[in-house]
Each structure stands twice: as structure tokens, then as C-alpha cells.
Amino acid sequence: MRVVVLGAGIVGAACARELARAGLAVTVLDRGGPAAATTAHGEGNVLVSDKGPGPELELARMSRRLWEEALAEAGGRPDADRVEWDPKGGIVVATTDAGARGLAEFAAGQRAAGVTVETLDAPGLAAAEPQVTRDFALAVHYPGDAQVQPVGAAAFLLGDALRAGAGLRTGVEVLGAVTRGGRITAVRTSAGTVEGDVFVNAAGPWSGAVAARLGAPVDVRPRRGEVLVTTPQPPTVFHKVYDADYVGAVGSGAEELQASAVVESTRAGTILLGSSRRRVGFDDRIRPEVLSVIAGKALRLFPCLAGVPVMRAYGGFRPYVPDHLPVIGPDPRLPGLWHATGHEGAGIGLSVGTGRVLGDLLLGREPEIDAGPFRVDRPAVLFEGDDQ
């Protein structure tokens, strides 16, 4: 079976890895370079803490396990080390009574679903994060949260795919579909026609546009986020620490700015300050007023950061779906077309699980988790208009 994966970001890389290791003939196409767009503009989160009970949490838990299995299998390979896997855990802090009530309810639901959640008292929070604010109403610890270096993680997955026989073509933009008997048999690209038996749309925020060009539009839109990066600092932040408002910002469908404090360190010693979410199409301008909101919220969690130099800011687009669930599976309108997209800001963590689910479905195996909620033919995804 010849499989053409459209997109060389981390989700496309994970799908290519899964399918190539299963013995399929895989070719990955990307209009730019591997991990050069959305993946390169992420924070590297592998989280269970921000997902309530339901299908996305089950995908996250499976994917979290698969990340560790993939890295263990790679042993001490240099590309595995460049993933910078750090299972440091996450801490969610509520700074208001209303936030504490919401966090307590959310955490209780996760506990009931099998997630390890530990409540921290004031001494416990101070021991875990000595520099975090002492003005808080509730704090909970999620030992299952982890972090990776996004580009290194995508390169690792894509490298596994190439070792298994996959091919990679960059600088190739998809322009349209070639069909025969109602089935897609090739894609027309800027570099000529590429034939295949199956085509996987893993183009991230551009998946909606790619699907429309292929004649089977899906409602996947860009949602922009920004991150501030400090200069390297002495050890200051030891977990992924975020305000309880973060879950609400992720789950909101509002077009206007949604922001909450997310603070974490990297192996290089820099501190990442997020996060924001805005629906502004593909407008890639950095907005100082957005960065100001992010910085202000971060300072509420870590007052010690006042005066710490910020050396750069970056922003990127995430693939947003109105019901906040990924899209994984075959397109019922165009046989041969499959989708693996719509992860918004969770694509790094959910990538390997997405690849596994897609591979199971494509090869006729029963997935480990229920893939029904991610199907393409659901109301939030099928799209017949032209306002992408």
C-alpha cells in the first residue's frame, strides 16, 4: 500500500513512523521543511493535566505511554537525546476562590478517570516550586505531565520513519486531487503529480485549506498563540506551572484573546512564558499588547521574574476545531483520503497516539481506545462553505 502523508510536522511524522514501521510504502510531502511551521512554534507539552475525562484524555494517556516506549526502544541514540524528554510533572495553581472551586471539580473528575492528581498544601507547593507565589487558593500536582523539545521530537519520529523506508519530499505544495471512480488516486503538487493508494491530511492549521483543495473540506482553522522567552536563568521553575484559568482558555471558542499564565523552563535554562489564544486567521503579526498580557499573568504566578530580560517572542498557528477534538480517520466523501489533524495546542503530546490510532484504523485493527469521537463525519468537522 502506498501512503502519502501531507505534512511533515510532528503529527505527520508520527503517522509516517507508524505506517512505515508497519511495512507500508510511505512518502511524506511538505511545502516547507520538516517541523518548520506549527511544530517549531510550540512549547513541547505532553500533558494530561489540561484534559477533562473523555476521548482526548484517553488519547493523551495512551500517547504519553507511547512516547516513553518509543524513546526506550531508541536507547541512547543521539536523536533520542535531542528529544529532551523531561517527565517533570505539572502544577496547576488557582489564585482565586472561584478558580479553586473550578480546579477542585476538574481535578476530581480526572481522578475518577484514573489520572494521578495530588493536592499540595502551602509547604508542599513551596517545596516543589520555591519561587512560585504564596498567594494561592489551591494547587494540584500532576506527576504525569512531561515536556519535549518540539523540533527534536519531530525529527526523532521522522527519522524513525525514514529508517523504516519512508521517503521525504520538501518544497512540495499540494494543489489539488486526481480522482478515478470517485476515489483519490494522486495529488497535483507544485512539483508534479504524486500517486498513492491512501493520502493522509496532516497539514495542521492548513489542513482545512488542503482538504478544500482536494474537494473534501473540513472545518480546521488556525488559532494563534504567542510565547515569551527569557534569557537563561539559574534554576527557577521546576515543573510546568500554570494558572487554573488555562483549561478554560483552551476550551474556549471565542475569537478574542484568551490568555492565562503558563510558566516552564527548558534544558537550556530559558523560561517560556505563555500562553495566548486568538482566532485571527493567518495574521502572523506579533502584538505587543498580547505579550504584555502574557507577561502580567506570568508575574502573578512568579513575582520573582520581574526584571528578568525577555530575549525574544514567537508565535504560531494551531489547528482549531470547534468541538476541540482531533480529527482522525477516513473521509467518507472521498475514499482514499484520511485526516490526522485538529489537535490545536496538544499536537506534540498527542502525536504518537494519533499515529497509532490512524495506523490501527488503516490496517483494519481495533484501536486501543475508542476512535469514534475523532471521526471525520461529525457535525463540528464536515464543512461545505468557503470561509476557511
C-alpha positions in Angstrom: 0.0 0.0 0.0 1.4 3.4 -1.0 0.6 6.1 1.6 1.3 9.8 1.0 1.4 11.9 4.2 0.6 15.6 3.6 2.6 17.5 6.2 6.0 16.9 7.9 5.1 18.4 11.3 5.1 16.3 14.3 1.7 14.7 13.6 2.6 13.9 10.1 5.9 12.5 11.3 4.2 10.3 13.9 1.8 8.9 11.2 4.6 8.3 8.8 6.6 6.5 11.5 3.7 4.2 12.4 2.8 3.3 8.9 6.3 2.9 7.6 7.2 0.6 10.5 4.1 -1.4 9.6 5.6 -2.1 6.2 3.7 0.4 4.1 5.4 2.4 1.3 5.3 5.9 2.8 6.1 9.3 1.2 5.9 12.5 3.2 5.3 15.8 1.4 5.7 19.3 2.9 5.6 22.7 1.2 8.3 23.9 3.6 10.6 21.8 5.7 10.2 19.2 8.5 8.7 20.6 11.7 9.2 24.1 10.3 5.8 25.6 11.0 3.4 24.9 13.9 5.7 22.3 15.5 8.6 24.7 15.6 6.4 27.3 17.4 5.2 25.1 20.2 6.3 24.7 23.8 6.7 20.9 23.7 3.9 20.0 26.1 3.0 16.3 26.7 0.1 16.9 29.1 -2.7 15.0 30.8 -3.4 17.8 33.3 -5.4 20.0 31.0 -7.8 17.4 29.6 -11.1 16.5 31.3 -12.5 13.0 31.3 -13.3 11.9 27.8 -11.8 10.8 24.5 -9.0 13.4 24.3 -7.8 12.4 27.8 -7.7 8.8 26.8 -5.7 9.7 23.7 -3.3 11.7 25.8 -2.8 8.9 28.3 -2.1 6.4 25.6 0.2 8.8 23.7 2.1 9.6 26.9 2.9 5.9 27.4 3.8 5.5 23.7 6.3 8.4 23.9 8.2 6.6 26.7 8.1 3.3 24.8 9.4 4.9 21.6 12.3 6.6 23.5 13.1 3.5 25.4 13.3 1.5 22.2 15.7 4.0 20.7 18.1 3.6 23.6 20.9 6.1 23.7 20.6 7.2 20.0 21.7 10.9 19.6 18.4 11.8 18.1 16.5 10.4 21.1 18.6 12.6 23.4 17.7 15.6 21.3 14.0 15.0 22.1 14.9 16.3 25.6 12.3 14.2 27.3 11.6 15.6 30.7 8.8 13.9 32.8 8.9 16.8 35.3 5.2 16.9 36.1 2.9 19.8 36.1 1.4 22.0 38.9 -1.8 24.0 38.5 -2.3 26.9 40.8 -5.6 28.7 41.4 -5.1 32.2 42.7 -8.8 33.0 43.3 -11.6 31.2 45.3 -13.6 30.9 42.1 -10.6 29.3 40.3 -10.1 27.0 43.2 -13.6 25.7 43.0 -13.3 25.1 39.3 -9.9 23.4 39.7 -11.1 21.2 42.5 -14.1 20.0 40.4 -11.9 19.4 37.4 -9.3 17.5 39.3 -11.9 15.3 40.9 -13.2 14.3 37.5 -9.7 13.4 36.4 -9.1 11.4 39.5 -12.3 9.4 38.8 -11.0 8.8 35.3 -7.7 7.3 36.6 -5.4 10.3 36.4 -2.9 10.7 39.3 -3.6 14.1 40.9 -2.1 15.3 44.2 -3.3 18.3 46.2 -0.5 20.4 47.5 -0.7 22.4 50.7 1.4 25.6 51.2 4.5 23.8 52.4 4.2 21.2 49.7 3.9 23.9 47.0 6.8 25.8 48.4 9.0 22.7 48.4 8.0 21.8 44.8 8.3 25.4 43.5 10.2 27.7 45.9 9.7 30.8 43.7 6.0 30.5 43.0 3.5 32.9 44.6 2.4 32.1 48.1 -0.9 33.9 47.4 -2.9 31.0 46.1 -6.2 29.2 46.9 -5.5 25.7 45.7 -2.6 23.9 44.0 -2.6 20.4 42.5 0.3 18.3 41.1 0.1 16.1 38.1 3.2 13.8 38.0 2.3 12.5 34.6 2.9 15.8 32.7 6.1 15.9 30.6 7.9 18.2 28.1 10.0 17.7 25.0 11.9 19.9 22.6 9.3 20.1 19.7 11.7 20.1 16.7 13.9 17.5 18.2 10.8 15.3 19.0 9.5 15.6 15.4 12.9 14.9 13.9 13.2 11.8 16.1 9.8 10.4 14.8 10.5 11.4 11.2 14.0 9.7 11.5 12.3 6.5 12.6 10.0 6.7 9.6 13.0 7.2 7.2 14.9 4.3 8.7 11.8 2.2 8.1 11.9 3.1 4.4 9.8 6.2 4.2 10.7 9.0 1.7 10.6 12.8 2.3 10.0 15.5 -0.2 10.1 19.1 0.8 9.2 22.3 -1.0 6.2 20.5 -2.5 2.8 22.2 -2.2 -0.4 20.3 -2.7 -2.6 22.0 -5.3 -5.5 19.5 -5.9 -6.6 15.9 -6.3 -6.7 13.4 -9.1 -9.6 11.1 -8.8 -10.7 7.9 -10.6 -14.1 6.3 -9.9 -14.8 8.7 -7.0 -11.5 7.7 -5.3 -8.4 9.9 -4.8 -5.5 8.3 -6.7 -3.0 11.2 -6.8 -2.4 14.7 -5.7 -1.3 17.5 -8.0 1.6 19.4 -6.5 3.9 22.3 -7.3 6.5 19.6 -8.2 4.2 17.4 -10.3 1.7 14.6 -9.6 2.3 12.2 -6.7 0.3 8.9 -6.9 -0.8 6.8 -4.0 -3.4 4.5 -2.5 -4.0 6.5 0.7 -3.4 10.2 1.4 -3.2 11.4 5.0 -4.0 15.1 5.5 -1.7 16.1 8.4 -1.2 19.7 7.4 -2.0 21.2 10.9 -3.6 24.6 10.7 -3.5 24.4 6.9 -5.5 21.1 6.9 -8.7 22.9 6.1 -7.2 24.6 3.1 -5.6 21.4 1.9 -8.8 19.4 2.3 -10.7 22.1 0.4 -8.2 21.8 -2.5 -8.8 18.1 -2.5 -12.5 18.5 -2.7 -13.4 17.4 0.8 -13.4 20.5 3.1 -13.1 20.1 6.9 -13.6 22.8 9.5 -10.0 23.1 10.7 -8.9 26.7 11.2 -5.8 28.5 12.6 -5.8 29.7 16.2 -2.7 31.8 17.1 -0.7 31.7 20.2 2.4 33.6 21.5 5.2 32.7 23.9 7.8 34.9 25.5 11.3 33.5 26.1 13.6 34.8 28.9 17.4 34.8 28.9 18.9 31.8 30.5 18.3 31.8 34.3 19.6 29.9 37.3 17.2 27.1 38.2 13.9 28.9 38.9 10.9 26.8 37.7 11.0 23.0 38.2 7.6 21.9 36.8 5.2 23.1 34.1 3.3 25.6 36.2 0.1 27.2 35.1 -2.9 29.1 36.3 -6.2 27.3 36.7 -7.6 29.7 34.0 -5.6 27.8 31.4 -8.1 25.0 30.9 -10.9 27.5 30.3 -8.8 29.3 27.7 -8.0 26.1 25.9 -11.7 25.1 25.8 -13.0 28.5 24.8 -14.2 29.0 21.2 -14.1 32.8 21.4 -12.3 34.7 18.7 -11.0 37.4 21.1 -7.8 37.0 23.1 -7.8 34.2 25.7 -4.8 34.3 27.9 -3.6 32.5 31.1 -0.3 32.1 32.9 1.9 29.1 31.8 5.5 29.1 33.0 8.2 26.5 32.4 11.9 26.1 32.0 13.9 24.5 29.2 17.0 22.4 29.4 18.9 25.5 28.1 17.8 27.5 31.1 15.4 29.8 29.4 12.0 30.2 30.8 8.9 30.1 28.5 6.0 32.3 29.3 2.6 31.7 27.8 0.0 31.4 26.8 -2.4 33.1 24.5 -5.1 32.0 22.0 -6.6 34.2 19.3 -8.6 33.5 16.2 -7.1 35.9 13.7 -6.8 33.8 10.5 -3.2 33.6 9.3 -2.3 37.1 10.5 1.2 36.4 11.9 2.0 39.8 13.3 3.3 39.8 16.9 1.1 42.1 19.0 2.8 43.9 21.9 -0.4 44.2 23.8 -0.8 40.4 23.8 2.7 39.9 25.0 2.0 42.4 27.8 -1.0 40.4 29.0 1.1 37.2 28.9 3.9 38.8 31.0 1.5 40.3 33.5 -0.2 36.9 34.1 3.2 35.1 34.4 4.3 37.7 37.0 1.3 36.9 39.1 2.5 33.3 39.4 6.2 34.1 39.7 6.8 37.6 41.0 10.5 36.8 41.0 10.5 37.2 37.2 10.1 40.9 37.4 13.1 42.4 35.8 14.2 39.2 34.1 15.1 40.1 30.5 13.0 38.7 27.7 15.2 37.9 24.7 12.6 37.0 22.2 8.9 36.3 21.5 7.4 33.9 18.9 4.0 33.0 17.8 2.5 30.2 15.8 -0.8 28.8 14.5 -2.6 25.8 16.0 -5.2 23.6 14.2 -8.5 24.6 15.8 -11.7 22.5 15.5 -14.9 23.9 17.1 -15.6 20.9 19.3 -11.9 20.8 20.5 -11.3 17.2 19.5 -8.7 15.9 16.9 -9.9 14.6 13.6 -8.5 11.1 12.9 -9.8 8.7 10.3 -11.1 8.2 6.8 -13.1 10.9 4.9 -16.4 9.3 4.0 -16.8 11.6 1.0 -13.6 10.8 -0.8 -12.3 7.2 -0.5 -8.5 7.1 -0.1 -8.4 10.4 1.9 -7.7 10.3 5.6 -7.2 13.0 8.2 -4.9 13.4 11.2 -5.3 17.0 12.4 -7.2 19.3 14.7 -5.1 18.9 17.8 -4.8 22.6 18.4 -2.0 23.2 21.0 -1.8 19.5 22.0 -0.3 18.0 18.9 3.1 17.4 20.4 1.8 15.3 23.2 -0.9 13.6 21.1 1.2 12.9 18.0 2.3 9.3 18.7 -1.1 8.3 19.9 -2.7 9.8 16.8 -0.2 7.8 14.6 -1.1 4.6 16.4 -4.9 5.1 16.1 -4.6 6.1 12.4 -2.4 3.1 11.7 -4.8 0.7 13.5 -7.8 2.0 11.6 -6.0 2.0 8.2 -4.8 -1.6 8.8 -8.1 -2.9 10.0 -7.1 -3.4 13.6 -9.2 -2.4 16.6 -7.6 0.7 18.2 -6.7 0.6 21.9 -9.1 3.4 22.6 -12.5 4.3 21.1 -11.7 6.2 17.9 -15.4 7.1 17.2 -15.3 10.6 18.8 -12.5 11.6 16.4 -14.3 10.5 13.2 -14.4 12.9 10.3 -18.2 12.7 9.7 -19.2 14.6 12.8 -21.0 18.0 12.8 -18.1 20.1 14.0 -15.8 18.9 11.2 -17.7 18.5 7.9 -17.7 21.8 6.2 -19.2 22.9 2.9 -18.5 26.6 2.8 -15.6 28.7 1.6 -14.6 30.9 4.5 -11.6 29.0 5.6 
